[in-house]
Amino acid sequence: MTPARTRVLIADDHPLFRHGIVDVIKRRPELELVAEAPDGRAALAALHEHRPEVALLDVDMPYLNGLEVLRAAVRDELAVRVLFLSGYADSVTVYEALQAGAAGFLSKDASAEAVCEAVQAVARGETVLAPEIQAALAEELRARAPVDERPQLSAREHEILALTAEGLTSPDIGRRLQLSPATVKTHLQNAYEKLGVSDRAAAVAEGMRRGLLE
């Protein structure tokens, strides 16, 4: 029995690029092109009409952008896996696409072979991210990490940071807390690492930003 082919829809507002991907898909015996669309509105209509298993979408399209098409497909409970092909991959767009339910994200610089392999992979339920997309996603995840999920200061580190904000030196703090200057510096260094800074002034500023200091 001949294996069922993966049904694919392509949507991109650049005719030259869209036609190139269409030709690539048509040459692959394991893939079946069921529709192509020049904009997001036509893409959503084609998703409803043809019910492809995989949709290759550009991010930036007229009428509805790729993210809006994806969100509408999720809202309408369409059983389609969305793979984005974009000429740019800023970290915010990648994060929002995956959060909305995208199955993959590739650059338009990807080879024809890589695109076809990605289509098959997402059809199997896998998630596909180009290496540069992974880097963009990691950057955005780090930027979005809530402050309260980052390492918290110990009571001693907080106490020493507060005294540092008052202008006390390490020997001053040591005398106040009956600690050696070396111990004070160790606690300060630990606080720097947890706050993501490298000096006293930056530590005080970050402590104020987080509401750790009055």
GROMACS elastic network, one bead per residue, 0.5 to 0.9 nm:
[ bonds ]
;  ai    aj funct       b0    kb
    1     4     6  0.89418   500
    2     5     6  0.86951   500
    3    30     6  0.78317   500
    4     7     6  0.89349   500
    4    30     6  0.75054   500
    4    31     6  0.87653   500
    5    29     6  0.73905   500
    5    31     6  0.50479   500
    5    32     6  0.58999   500
    6    30     6  0.63690   500
    6    32     6  0.58219   500
    6    33     6  0.84179   500
    6    52     6  0.79187   500
    6    53     6  0.64330   500
    6    54     6  0.74400   500
    6   119     6  0.82456   500
    6   120     6  0.72822   500
    6   123     6  0.71913   500
    7    31     6  0.61800   500
    7    33     6  0.59979   500
    7    34     6  0.61572   500
    7    50     6  0.88589   500
    7    51     6  0.81578   500
    7    53     6  0.52826   500
    7    54     6  0.64238   500
    7    55     6  0.86241   500
    8    25     6  0.81498   500
    8    31     6  0.69442   500
    8    32     6  0.58846   500
    8    34     6  0.57810   500
    8    35     6  0.72089   500
    8    36     6  0.87767   500
    8    51     6  0.89127   500
    8    52     6  0.52966   500
    8    53     6  0.61800   500
    8    55     6  0.57088   500
    8    56     6  0.73389   500
    8   119     6  0.81856   500
    9    32     6  0.87202   500
    9    33     6  0.60843   500
    9    34     6  0.57876   500
    9    36     6  0.56424   500
    9    37     6  0.79226   500
    9    43     6  0.80158   500
    9    46     6  0.78236   500
    9    47     6  0.75630   500
    9    50     6  0.83717   500
    9    51     6  0.87259   500
    9    52     6  0.60895   500
    9    53     6  0.81766   500
    9    54     6  0.64338   500
    9    56     6  0.60696   500
    9    57     6  0.82188   500
   10    18     6  0.71784   500
   10    21     6  0.77983   500
   10    22     6  0.73021   500
   10    33     6  0.78826   500
   10    34     6  0.85790   500
   10    35     6  0.65387   500
   10    37     6  0.62887   500
   10    38     6  0.86815   500
   10    43     6  0.78355   500
   10    54     6  0.87353   500
   10    55     6  0.59100   500
   10    57     6  0.61035   500
   10    58     6  0.84981   500
   11    18     6  0.71106   500
   11    35     6  0.84740   500
   11    36     6  0.55554   500
   11    38     6  0.57446   500
   11    39     6  0.63991   500
   11    40     6  0.71363   500
   11    42     6  0.82211   500
   11    43     6  0.58715   500
   11    55     6  0.76501   500
   11    56     6  0.62374   500
   11    58     6  0.62743   500
   11    61     6  0.84618   500
   11    66     6  0.86360   500
   12    15     6  0.71984   500
   12    17     6  0.75271   500
   12    18     6  0.56141   500
   12    36     6  0.80891   500
   12    37     6  0.64908   500
   12    38     6  0.52467   500
   12    39     6  0.62172   500
   12    40     6  0.80982   500
   12    43     6  0.87974   500
   12    56     6  0.83644   500
   12    57     6  0.63334   500
   12    58     6  0.51765   500
   12    59     6  0.83591   500
   12    60     6  0.82435   500
   12    61     6  0.66856   500
   12    85     6  0.88674   500
   13    17     6  0.84627   500
   13    18     6  0.73649   500
   13    37     6  0.76485   500
   13    39     6  0.54454   500
   13    40     6  0.84926   500
   13    58     6  0.77466   500
   13    60     6  0.81725   500
   13    61     6  0.58204   500
   13    62     6  0.73063   500
   14    17     6  0.55857   500
   14    18     6  0.60565   500
   14    19     6  0.85656   500
   14    38     6  0.73397   500
   14    61     6  0.89088   500
   15    18     6  0.50290   500
   15    19     6  0.58774   500
   15    20     6  0.83861   500
   15    38     6  0.73720   500
   16    19     6  0.53333   500
   16    20     6  0.62367   500
   16    21     6  0.88732   500
   17    20     6  0.50716   500
   17    21     6  0.63948   500
   17    22     6  0.86311   500
   17   108     6  0.87957   500
   18    21     6  0.52600   500
   18    22     6  0.61181   500
   18    23     6  0.86908   500
   18    36     6  0.79478   500
   18    37     6  0.85730   500
   18    38     6  0.81222   500
   19    23     6  0.61785   500
   19    24     6  0.86320   500
   19    36     6  0.89306   500
   20    23     6  0.52427   500
   20    24     6  0.63867   500
   20    25     6  0.88468   500
   21    25     6  0.61957   500
   21    26     6  0.85571   500
   21   112     6  0.76079   500
   21   115     6  0.87360   500
   22    25     6  0.52344   500
   22    26     6  0.61354   500
   22    27     6  0.87274   500
   22    33     6  0.73012   500
   22    36     6  0.77632   500
   23    26     6  0.51408   500
   23    27     6  0.63429   500
   24    27     6  0.53928   500
   24    28     6  0.68147   500
   24   112     6  0.65510   500
   24   113     6  0.86613   500
   24   116     6  0.80228   500
   25    28     6  0.53958   500
   25    29     6  0.83828   500
   25    30     6  0.88802   500
   25    31     6  0.61510   500
   25    32     6  0.69583   500
   25    33     6  0.64331   500
   25   112     6  0.87536   500
   25   116     6  0.71988   500
   26    29     6  0.74657   500
   26    31     6  0.70845   500
   26    32     6  0.66699   500
   26    33     6  0.63785   500
   27    31     6  0.82041   500
   28    31     6  0.54628   500
   28    32     6  0.78293   500
   28   116     6  0.80242   500
   29    32     6  0.74590   500
   30   120     6  0.85519   500
   31   116     6  0.82507   500
   31   119     6  0.86290   500
   31   120     6  0.82776   500
   33    36     6  0.77956   500
   33    52     6  0.86583   500
   34    46     6  0.88247   500
   34    50     6  0.65874   500
   34    51     6  0.86309   500
   34    52     6  0.69294   500
   35    43     6  0.85417   500
   35    46     6  0.66569   500
   35    47     6  0.85470   500
   35    50     6  0.72499   500
   35    52     6  0.84344   500
   36    42     6  0.85853   500
   36    43     6  0.73750   500
   36    46     6  0.78559   500
   37    40     6  0.75017   500
   37    41     6  0.84706   500
   37    42     6  0.55239   500
   37    43     6  0.51740   500
   37    44     6  0.88747   500
   37    46     6  0.75042   500
   38    41     6  0.86518   500
   38    42     6  0.67972   500
   38    43     6  0.74295   500
   38    61     6  0.79039   500
   38    62     6  0.83041   500
   39    42     6  0.55413   500
   39    43     6  0.61679   500
   39    44     6  0.88813   500
   39    58     6  0.89061   500
   39    60     6  0.89729   500
   39    61     6  0.53233   500
   39    62     6  0.52719   500
   39    63     6  0.66032   500
   39    64     6  0.69986   500
   39    65     6  0.78251   500
   39    66     6  0.89041   500
   40    44     6  0.62201   500
   40    45     6  0.86678   500
   40    57     6  0.84943   500
   40    58     6  0.87137   500
   40    60     6  0.87285   500
   40    61     6  0.57594   500
   40    62     6  0.61213   500
   40    63     6  0.58110   500
   40    65     6  0.55519   500
   40    66     6  0.64077   500
   40    68     6  0.79038   500
   40    69     6  0.61623   500
   41    44     6  0.53109   500
   41    45     6  0.64121   500
   41    46     6  0.86904   500
   41    61     6  0.89760   500
   41    62     6  0.78294   500
   41    63     6  0.58397   500
   41    64     6  0.55764   500
   41    65     6  0.84758   500
   41    69     6  0.76369   500
   42    45     6  0.51139   500
   42    46     6  0.61062   500
   42    47     6  0.86072   500
   42    63     6  0.88633   500
   42    64     6  0.88776   500
   43    46     6  0.50530   500
   43    47     6  0.61673   500
   43    48     6  0.87905   500
   43    55     6  0.88159   500
   43    57     6  0.83401   500
   43    64     6  0.87716   500
   43    66     6  0.89910   500
   43    69     6  0.73698   500
   44    47     6  0.50309   500
   44    48     6  0.64887   500
   44    49     6  0.87421   500
   44    64     6  0.86409   500
   44    69     6  0.59387   500
   44    70     6  0.85089   500
   44    72     6  0.76379   500
   44    73     6  0.72828   500
   45    48     6  0.52800   500
   45    49     6  0.62506   500
   45    50     6  0.86168   500
   46    50     6  0.56939   500
   46    51     6  0.75284   500
   46    52     6  0.86481   500
   47    50     6  0.55747   500
   47    51     6  0.51584   500
   47    52     6  0.64750   500
   47    55     6  0.80141   500
   47    73     6  0.77595   500
   47    78     6  0.76945   500
   47    80     6  0.80015   500
   48    51     6  0.56994   500
   48    52     6  0.87157   500
   48    73     6  0.84740   500
   48    76     6  0.88788   500
   48    78     6  0.74424   500
   49    52     6  0.88598   500
   51    54     6  0.88331   500
   51    78     6  0.74045   500
   51    79     6  0.73662   500
   51    80     6  0.71735   500
   52    55     6  0.67096   500
   52    79     6  0.79625   500
   52    80     6  0.61765   500
   52    81     6  0.84762   500
   53    79     6  0.67644   500
   53    81     6  0.60634   500
   53    82     6  0.85943   500
   53   123     6  0.65499   500
   54    79     6  0.88489   500
   54    80     6  0.54238   500
   54    82     6  0.57717   500
   54    83     6  0.70990   500
   54   119     6  0.67329   500
   54   120     6  0.86291   500
   54   122     6  0.74316   500
   54   123     6  0.63301   500
   55    80     6  0.67129   500
   55    81     6  0.62196   500
   55    83     6  0.60520   500
   55    84     6  0.81261   500
   55   119     6  0.85308   500
   56    81     6  0.87663   500
   56    82     6  0.61876   500
   56    84     6  0.57297   500
   56    85     6  0.66288   500
   56   119     6  0.80856   500
   57    60     6  0.89044   500
   57    61     6  0.88756   500
   57    65     6  0.89331   500
   57    66     6  0.58934   500
   57    67     6  0.88919   500
   57    69     6  0.86114   500
   57    70     6  0.88196   500
   57    82     6  0.70208   500
   57    83     6  0.62967   500
   57    85     6  0.59703   500
   57    86     6  0.81113   500
   58    61     6  0.65773   500
   58    65     6  0.77333   500
   58    66     6  0.57448   500
   58    83     6  0.87797   500
   58    84     6  0.57851   500
   58    85     6  0.51881   500
   58    86     6  0.54924   500
   58    87     6  0.83012   500
   59    65     6  0.57315   500
   59    67     6  0.64688   500
   59    84     6  0.66272   500
   59    85     6  0.70882   500
   59    86     6  0.58891   500
   59    87     6  0.85264   500
   59    88     6  0.89103   500
   59    93     6  0.84961   500
   60    64     6  0.83339   500
   60    65     6  0.51740   500
   60    66     6  0.62315   500
   60    67     6  0.85963   500
   60    86     6  0.78497   500
   61    64     6  0.62064   500
   61    66     6  0.65741   500
   62    65     6  0.63042   500
   64    67     6  0.79876   500
   64    68     6  0.57474   500
   64    69     6  0.62952   500
   65    68     6  0.53093   500
   65    69     6  0.63407   500
   65    70     6  0.87827   500
   66    69     6  0.50608   500
   66    70     6  0.62132   500
   66    71     6  0.86758   500
   66    84     6  0.77010   500
   66    97     6  0.86857   500
   67    70     6  0.50326   500
   67    71     6  0.61609   500
   67    72     6  0.85410   500
   67    93     6  0.86595   500
   67    96     6  0.79233   500
   67    97     6  0.62296   500
   67   100     6  0.75381   500
   67   102     6  0.86820   500
   68    71     6  0.51172   500
   68    72     6  0.60859   500
   68    73     6  0.85444   500
   69    72     6  0.51188   500
   69    73     6  0.61517   500
   69    74     6  0.86817   500
   70    73     6  0.50731   500
   70    74     6  0.62633   500
   70    75     6  0.85759   500
   70    82     6  0.69643   500
   70    97     6  0.82058   500
   70   100     6  0.71466   500
   70   101     6  0.74563   500
   70   102     6  0.72860   500
   71    74     6  0.50902   500
   71    75     6  0.60709   500
   71    76     6  0.85583   500
   71   100     6  0.63329   500
   71   101     6  0.79122   500
   72    76     6  0.60355   500
   72    77     6  0.84233   500
   72    78     6  0.87652   500
   73    76     6  0.50933   500
   73    77     6  0.60304   500
   73    78     6  0.52743   500
   73    79     6  0.81015   500
   73    80     6  0.76364   500
   74    78     6  0.61698   500
   74    79     6  0.82574   500
   74    80     6  0.86018   500
   74   100     6  0.82277   500
   74   101     6  0.77333   500
   75    78     6  0.78468   500
   77    80     6  0.86937   500
   78    81     6  0.89431   500
   80   123     6  0.86521   500
   81   101     6  0.84400   500
   81   102     6  0.69586   500
   81   103     6  0.58261   500
   81   104     6  0.85395   500
   81   119     6  0.89798   500
   81   122     6  0.65500   500
   81   123     6  0.66899   500
   81   125     6  0.80818   500
   82   101     6  0.78502   500
   82   102     6  0.51808   500
   82   103     6  0.54185   500
   82   104     6  0.68425   500
   82   105     6  0.87485   500
   82   122     6  0.80256   500
   83   102     6  0.62613   500
   83   103     6  0.55744   500
   83   105     6  0.56924   500
   83   106     6  0.75502   500
   83   118     6  0.80326   500
   83   119     6  0.73183   500
   83   122     6  0.74906   500
   83   127     6  0.89566   500
   83   128     6  0.81542   500
   84    97     6  0.83046   500
   84   102     6  0.74305   500
   84   103     6  0.81625   500
   84   104     6  0.61447   500
   84   106     6  0.60752   500
   84   107     6  0.81666   500
   85    88     6  0.88372   500
   85   104     6  0.86942   500
   85   105     6  0.61003   500
   85   107     6  0.54792   500
   85   108     6  0.55096   500
   85   109     6  0.89553   500
   85   110     6  0.86681   500
   85   115     6  0.87385   500
   86    89     6  0.66199   500
   86   105     6  0.76793   500
   86   106     6  0.65301   500
   86   107     6  0.51054   500
   86   108     6  0.53193   500
   86   109     6  0.86395   500
   87   106     6  0.88219   500
   87   107     6  0.58058   500
   87   108     6  0.51374   500
   87   109     6  0.74488   500
   88   107     6  0.68008   500
   88   108     6  0.80184   500
   89    92     6  0.83702   500
   89    93     6  0.67175   500
   89    94     6  0.63740   500
   89   105     6  0.85047   500
   89   106     6  0.83707   500
   89   107     6  0.71028   500
   89   132     6  0.80499   500
   89   133     6  0.64340   500
   89   136     6  0.71712   500
   90    93     6  0.56106   500
   90    94     6  0.64593   500
   90    95     6  0.88199   500
   90   133     6  0.83273   500
   90   136     6  0.64644   500
   90   137     6  0.85913   500
   91    94     6  0.52298   500
   91    95     6  0.61448   500
   91    96     6  0.86274   500
   91   133     6  0.78493   500
   91   135     6  0.82792   500
   91   137     6  0.54899   500
   91   138     6  0.81367   500
   91   139     6  0.66880   500
   91   140     6  0.53906   500
   91   141     6  0.87611   500
   92    95     6  0.51743   500
   92    96     6  0.61189   500
   92    97     6  0.85214   500
   92   136     6  0.81451   500
   92   137     6  0.78548   500
   92   140     6  0.64147   500
   93    96     6  0.51745   500
   93    97     6  0.60022   500
   93    98     6  0.86491   500
   93   137     6  0.89646   500
   94    97     6  0.51729   500
   94    98     6  0.63110   500
   94    99     6  0.85120   500
   94   105     6  0.73043   500
   94   133     6  0.70852   500
   94   134     6  0.87725   500
   94   136     6  0.71075   500
   94   137     6  0.61048   500
   94   140     6  0.85004   500
   95    98     6  0.54199   500
   95    99     6  0.60374   500
   95   100     6  0.85491   500
   95   136     6  0.82945   500
   95   137     6  0.58383   500
   95   138     6  0.89768   500
   95   140     6  0.67586   500
   95   141     6  0.77477   500
   96   100     6  0.60048   500
   96   101     6  0.86897   500
   96   102     6  0.88653   500
   97   100     6  0.51477   500
   97   101     6  0.65038   500
   97   102     6  0.54567   500
   97   103     6  0.87399   500
   97   104     6  0.86160   500
   97   105     6  0.82242   500
   98   101     6  0.50919   500
   98   103     6  0.70160   500
   98   104     6  0.75121   500
   98   105     6  0.83585   500
   99   102     6  0.72698   500
  102   105     6  0.75586   500
  102   127     6  0.82803   500
  103   122     6  0.60132   500
  103   123     6  0.89077   500
  103   125     6  0.78468   500
  103   126     6  0.70848   500
  103   128     6  0.66010   500
  103   129     6  0.86154   500
  104   118     6  0.78105   500
  104   119     6  0.89163   500
  104   122     6  0.70476   500
  104   126     6  0.83275   500
  104   127     6  0.52772   500
  104   129     6  0.54471   500
  104   130     6  0.84147   500
  105   127     6  0.85832   500
  105   128     6  0.64304   500
  105   129     6  0.51490   500
  105   130     6  0.66756   500
  105   133     6  0.69007   500
  106   109     6  0.81077   500
  106   110     6  0.67036   500
  106   114     6  0.89384   500
  106   115     6  0.77816   500
  106   118     6  0.85431   500
  106   128     6  0.77576   500
  106   129     6  0.61389   500
  106   130     6  0.53615   500
  106   131     6  0.88871   500
  106   132     6  0.87367   500
  106   133     6  0.70877   500
  107   110     6  0.55803   500
  107   130     6  0.71126   500
  107   132     6  0.83371   500
  107   133     6  0.78542   500
  108   111     6  0.81785   500
  110   113     6  0.81386   500
  110   114     6  0.60696   500
  110   115     6  0.65273   500
  110   130     6  0.83637   500
  111   114     6  0.50943   500
  111   115     6  0.63254   500
  111   116     6  0.87558   500
  112   115     6  0.51745   500
  112   116     6  0.63037   500
  112   117     6  0.86416   500
  113   116     6  0.52614   500
  113   117     6  0.61391   500
  113   118     6  0.85121   500
  114   117     6  0.51419   500
  114   118     6  0.60321   500
  114   119     6  0.86338   500
  115   118     6  0.50376   500
  115   119     6  0.62370   500
  115   120     6  0.87907   500
  116   119     6  0.50803   500
  116   120     6  0.64132   500
  116   121     6  0.86306   500
  117   120     6  0.51979   500
  117   121     6  0.61219   500
  117   122     6  0.87402   500
  118   122     6  0.61267   500
  118   123     6  0.84010   500
  118   126     6  0.88085   500
  118   127     6  0.85432   500
  118   128     6  0.62730   500
  118   129     6  0.87870   500
  119   122     6  0.54344   500
  119   123     6  0.61474   500
  119   124     6  0.87606   500
  119   128     6  0.88655   500
  120   123     6  0.50619   500
  120   124     6  0.63973   500
  120   125     6  0.89535   500
  120   126     6  0.88362   500
  121   124     6  0.51657   500
  121   125     6  0.66579   500
  121   126     6  0.53769   500
  121   127     6  0.72645   500
  121   128     6  0.71867   500
  122   127     6  0.58068   500
  122   128     6  0.67830   500
  123   126     6  0.71711   500
  129   132     6  0.80689   500
  129   133     6  0.58048   500
  129   134     6  0.60171   500
  130   133     6  0.50683   500
  130   134     6  0.63200   500
  130   135     6  0.88705   500
  131   134     6  0.50837   500
  131   135     6  0.64894   500
  131   136     6  0.88476   500
  132   135     6  0.51287   500
  132   136     6  0.63915   500
  132   137     6  0.87460   500
  133   136     6  0.50436   500
  133   137     6  0.61606   500
  133   138     6  0.85866   500
  134   137     6  0.50821   500
  134   138     6  0.61190   500
  134   139     6  0.85906   500
  135   138     6  0.51444   500
  135   139     6  0.62241   500
  135   140     6  0.87425   500
  136   139     6  0.51481   500
  136   140     6  0.63576   500
  136   141     6  0.87433   500
  137   140     6  0.51436   500
  137   141     6  0.61462   500
  137   142     6  0.86207   500
  138   141     6  0.51195   500
  138   142     6  0.62150   500
  138   143     6  0.86239   500
  139   142     6  0.52883   500
  139   143     6  0.62825   500
  139   144     6  0.87429   500
  140   144     6  0.61094   500
  140   145     6  0.86245   500
  141   144     6  0.51184   500
  141   145     6  0.61263   500
  142   145     6  0.53067   500
  142   146     6  0.89817   500
  143   146     6  0.84734   500
  144   147     6  0.88509   500
  145   148     6  0.84555   500
  145   149     6  0.68349   500
  145   150     6  0.74938   500
  146   149     6  0.54138   500
  146   150     6  0.69857   500
  147   150     6  0.53976   500
  147   151     6  0.84993   500
  147   152     6  0.89851   500
  147   210     6  0.75754   500
  148   151     6  0.77162   500
  148   152     6  0.74977   500
  149   152     6  0.80997   500
  150   194     6  0.73330   500
  150   195     6  0.82767   500
  151   194     6  0.55354   500
  151   195     6  0.79059   500
  152   191     6  0.87171   500
  152   194     6  0.68388   500
  152   195     6  0.84029   500
  153   156     6  0.79043   500
  153   157     6  0.56607   500
  153   158     6  0.57759   500
  153   190     6  0.83695   500
  153   191     6  0.63268   500
  153   194     6  0.70009   500
  153   195     6  0.83705   500
  154   157     6  0.50929   500
  154   158     6  0.60727   500
  154   159     6  0.85122   500
  154   191     6  0.84197   500
  155   158     6  0.51252   500
  155   159     6  0.61261   500
  155   160     6  0.86808   500
  156   160     6  0.61585   500
  156   161     6  0.85023   500
  156   187     6  0.74095   500
  157   160     6  0.51772   500
  157   161     6  0.60547   500
  157   162     6  0.85700   500
  157   184     6  0.87005   500
  157   187     6  0.55072   500
  157   188     6  0.65245   500
  157   190     6  0.75617   500
  157   191     6  0.59953   500
  158   161     6  0.50752   500
  158   162     6  0.61709   500
  158   163     6  0.87372   500
  158   191     6  0.78734   500
  158   207     6  0.89546   500
  158   212     6  0.76333   500
  158   213     6  0.86245   500
  159   162     6  0.51796   500
  159   163     6  0.64153   500
  159   164     6  0.86654   500
  160   163     6  0.51182   500
  160   164     6  0.60932   500
  160   165     6  0.86211   500
  160   170     6  0.87899   500
  160   173     6  0.70259   500
  160   177     6  0.88014   500
  160   184     6  0.72651   500
  160   187     6  0.74438   500
  160   188     6  0.70108   500
  161   165     6  0.62096   500
  161   166     6  0.87457   500
  161   187     6  0.88587   500
  161   188     6  0.70208   500
  161   191     6  0.76954   500
  161   200     6  0.84920   500
  161   203     6  0.76514   500
  161   204     6  0.69174   500
  161   207     6  0.79385   500
  161   212     6  0.89827   500
  161   213     6  0.82764   500
  162   165     6  0.50724   500
  162   166     6  0.65612   500
  162   204     6  0.79645   500
  162   207     6  0.86945   500
  162   212     6  0.83003   500
  162   213     6  0.63380   500
  162   214     6  0.84986   500
  163   167     6  0.67486   500
  163   168     6  0.58667   500
  163   169     6  0.84187   500
  163   173     6  0.67451   500
  164   167     6  0.51852   500
  164   168     6  0.51567   500
  164   169     6  0.67013   500
  164   170     6  0.79192   500
  164   173     6  0.77723   500
  164   188     6  0.89861   500
  164   200     6  0.73746   500
  164   201     6  0.88859   500
  164   204     6  0.74405   500
  165   168     6  0.73692   500
  165   200     6  0.83832   500
  165   201     6  0.82338   500
  165   203     6  0.87996   500
  165   204     6  0.57579   500
  165   205     6  0.88413   500
  165   213     6  0.79836   500
  168   171     6  0.80670   500
  168   172     6  0.56174   500
  168   173     6  0.61364   500
  169   172     6  0.50524   500
  169   173     6  0.61450   500
  169   174     6  0.85075   500
  170   173     6  0.50698   500
  170   174     6  0.60224   500
  170   175     6  0.86575   500
  170   180     6  0.85992   500
  170   181     6  0.54260   500
  170   182     6  0.81402   500
  170   184     6  0.59953   500
  170   185     6  0.65780   500
  170   188     6  0.89333   500
  171   175     6  0.62281   500
  171   176     6  0.86057   500
  171   179     6  0.86619   500
  171   180     6  0.74253   500
  171   181     6  0.50630   500
  171   182     6  0.87456   500
  171   184     6  0.80230   500
  172   175     6  0.52821   500
  172   176     6  0.62518   500
  172   177     6  0.87118   500
  172   181     6  0.82796   500
  173   177     6  0.60546   500
  173   178     6  0.80248   500
  173   179     6  0.76780   500
  173   180     6  0.88339   500
  173   181     6  0.76590   500
  173   184     6  0.71422   500
  174   177     6  0.52521   500
  174   178     6  0.53331   500
  174   180     6  0.52994   500
  174   181     6  0.53385   500
  174   182     6  0.85968   500
  174   183     6  0.79420   500
  174   184     6  0.62384   500
  175   179     6  0.64434   500
  175   180     6  0.76642   500
  175   181     6  0.83375   500
  176   179     6  0.78319   500
  177   180     6  0.88133   500
  179   182     6  0.81529   500
  179   183     6  0.62891   500
  179   184     6  0.66429   500
  180   183     6  0.52473   500
  180   184     6  0.64323   500
  180   185     6  0.87674   500
  181   184     6  0.50176   500
  181   185     6  0.61815   500
  181   186     6  0.86487   500
  182   185     6  0.50954   500
  182   186     6  0.62424   500
  182   187     6  0.87845   500
  183   186     6  0.50083   500
  183   187     6  0.63245   500
  183   188     6  0.85938   500
  184   187     6  0.52189   500
  184   188     6  0.61856   500
  184   189     6  0.86398   500
  185   189     6  0.60436   500
  185   190     6  0.85806   500
  186   189     6  0.50979   500
  186   190     6  0.62637   500
  186   191     6  0.86498   500
  187   190     6  0.51139   500
  187   191     6  0.62415   500
  187   192     6  0.86824   500
  188   192     6  0.61672   500
  188   193     6  0.87497   500
  188   200     6  0.81225   500
  188   203     6  0.88287   500
  189   193     6  0.63732   500
  189   194     6  0.87567   500
  189   198     6  0.80765   500
  189   199     6  0.85303   500
  190   193     6  0.52444   500
  190   194     6  0.63519   500
  190   195     6  0.86614   500
  191   194     6  0.51318   500
  191   195     6  0.60380   500
  191   196     6  0.83806   500
  191   197     6  0.84882   500
  191   203     6  0.76146   500
  192   195     6  0.51535   500
  192   196     6  0.58826   500
  192   197     6  0.50045   500
  192   198     6  0.57277   500
  192   199     6  0.69233   500
  192   200     6  0.79082   500
  192   202     6  0.84446   500
  192   203     6  0.60529   500
  193   196     6  0.50288   500
  193   197     6  0.62861   500
  193   198     6  0.74113   500
  194   197     6  0.79043   500
  195   198     6  0.87944   500
  195   202     6  0.89408   500
  195   203     6  0.67006   500
  195   206     6  0.67478   500
  195   207     6  0.76244   500
  196   203     6  0.82103   500
  196   206     6  0.85528   500
  197   200     6  0.83617   500
  197   202     6  0.59231   500
  197   203     6  0.59302   500
  197   206     6  0.79107   500
  198   201     6  0.87537   500
  198   202     6  0.69007   500
  198   203     6  0.73673   500
  199   202     6  0.55172   500
  199   203     6  0.61437   500
  199   204     6  0.87996   500
  200   203     6  0.50231   500
  200   204     6  0.62280   500
  200   205     6  0.86333   500
  201   204     6  0.52489   500
  201   205     6  0.62291   500
  201   206     6  0.86377   500
  202   205     6  0.50143   500
  202   206     6  0.60318   500
  202   207     6  0.83833   500
  203   206     6  0.51635   500
  203   207     6  0.59643   500
  203   208     6  0.85571   500
  204   208     6  0.61817   500
  204   209     6  0.86024   500
  204   213     6  0.78704   500
  205   208     6  0.51687   500
  205   209     6  0.62131   500
  205   210     6  0.87693   500
  206   210     6  0.62216   500
  206   211     6  0.85740   500
  206   212     6  0.85203   500
  207   210     6  0.52417   500
  207   211     6  0.62272   500
  207   212     6  0.50117   500
  207   213     6  0.58160   500
  208   211     6  0.50150   500
  208   212     6  0.57503   500
  208   213     6  0.50476   500
  208   214     6  0.70903   500
  209   212     6  0.76248   500
  209   213     6  0.83686   500
  210   213     6  0.79339   500
  211   214     6  0.70909   500
